[in-house]
């Protein structure tokens, strides 16, 4: 509806109708996204626009890296990978779920990606993340955040 312009307001009810959703489902989704801070409502109707957090959520879904390829990462994939790992660090930081030691390791894992095949890096990341999850520096919530990120990347599931 926005032709890839994240700054455009849309009618949320119209979006739901076009995509065949029940009005109750649309209302539930509207309330959920609003409370999660992913959309911002305008006026008394159902006009909405994505927030910065909403844009980040959309972009995270659009990231496509095939970690099973036995080839090096290209520059676009390295950029996407950096964004994914920064998002993980942000989640850990925001929820106060980890320590600086984990952040430094995440940065080191990214640097390793520059000289590894994607498939080898995937295995390396899995091994490193197991160490992070075992580490006493993360709470249970931090461990869940790491596991969710890996599942979202189709690295484990």
N, C-alpha and C positions, 0 to 999 in steps of 0.2 A: 504493500500500500504506500510505502514511502519512497520507492525507487532507490533504496539504499541510502537515503538521507536520514540519518539518525536524529536530526534536529526538527523533523516534521511531526506535527501533531496528527493523531489519527483518532477516529471514533472507535473505541474499543468494542462496543456492541456490534458495530458494522463489521469489524474484523471477525468477530465470533460468528456472526450470521453468514458471511461469505464462506467461512471454512466449515459450516454445517454443525456448529456447536449449539447445544441447548442453552437457552437464555440463563438458566440457573447455573450451568457450568461456567458460562462467561462471567456471571456476577461473582462466583466463587474465585475464579482465576483473577479477576480484577482486584478483589479485596486482598488476595494472597500476594500478588505482585506489588500492590501498593504498600502493604505492610512490610514486605521484604525490601522496599526501597528501590525496586527495579523499574518502576514507572512512577510518573508524577501526573496527578490529575489536574485538569484545568476547568474552571467553571462548574456549573451545577450538573452538566451532562456527563458523558463518558469520554470526553476528549482527553487523550493521554499522550505523553511523550516519554521515551526512554530516559532514565537517569544515567549518570556516568556508570554506576554499578550495573545497570541494565545493559548498557553497551558492552561492558566487559563480559557479562554473562553471554551475550549473543556472540561476541568475538571468540569466546572460549569454545563454543559449539562449532564454529566455523574452522577452527584449527584442524588441519589434516596433516599428520605425519605418519607414514607407514613405518613402524619400528621393526618390522620383520624383514625389510629390505637389507640385503647384504652389500650396501653401498654407503659411501660417506653422506653426511647431511649436506644439503645445499644451503646457500646463504639465507633463503627465505625460511627454510626449516629451522636453521639455527636461531633466527629471530623469533619464530614461533615458540621454539623450545625455551628460549630465555624468558619469554612472556609467561609461559606455563609455569616455569619454576619460580618466577617472581610472584605469580599469583599464589602459589603454594606457600611461599615465605610470608606473603601478606596475610593469608588465612591463619597461619601459625602465630604470627605477630598480633593480629587483631584479637584473636581468641586467647592470647597469652598462653600458648600451648607449647612453647619450645624455648630453647636457649640459643645464644649466638653461635655456639658450636655447630648446631644443626645448620644454621644459615651459611656458615663458612663451608661446610661440607656440600651443601647444595650448589654453591658457587663453584667449588672444585669439580663437582660432577658435570656441571655445564661446560667448564673448560676442557674436560676430558672428551666431551662430545665432538669437539672440533677436530680431533685426530683419530676418531674411531668410526668403524662401520656402524650403521644404525642398529643392526641386529646385536652386535657385540655390546653397544652402549645400553641397549634395553636390558640385557642380562646383567651388566654392570650396575645399572640403576636399581634393578630389583635386589641385588645383593646389598648395595649400599642402604636402600630403604629398609631392609630387614634390620640392619644395624641401628638405624634411626629409631625404628619401632621398638627394638629391644632396649635402647638407651633409656636410662632413668630420667633424662632431661625432658621427656615428653609425657604429658598427661594422656589419659585414655582418649580424650578429644583430639589431641594432636595426632595420635596414632590413626584414628578414624579419618582425619583430614588427609593424611598421607595415603592411606589405602584408597580413599575416594578419588584422589587425583590420579593414582596409578590405574584405577579401573576406568576412569574417564579417558585416559590415554590409550586404552586397550592394551595395557601392559600386563595387567593381571585382572582376573575376574572370576 
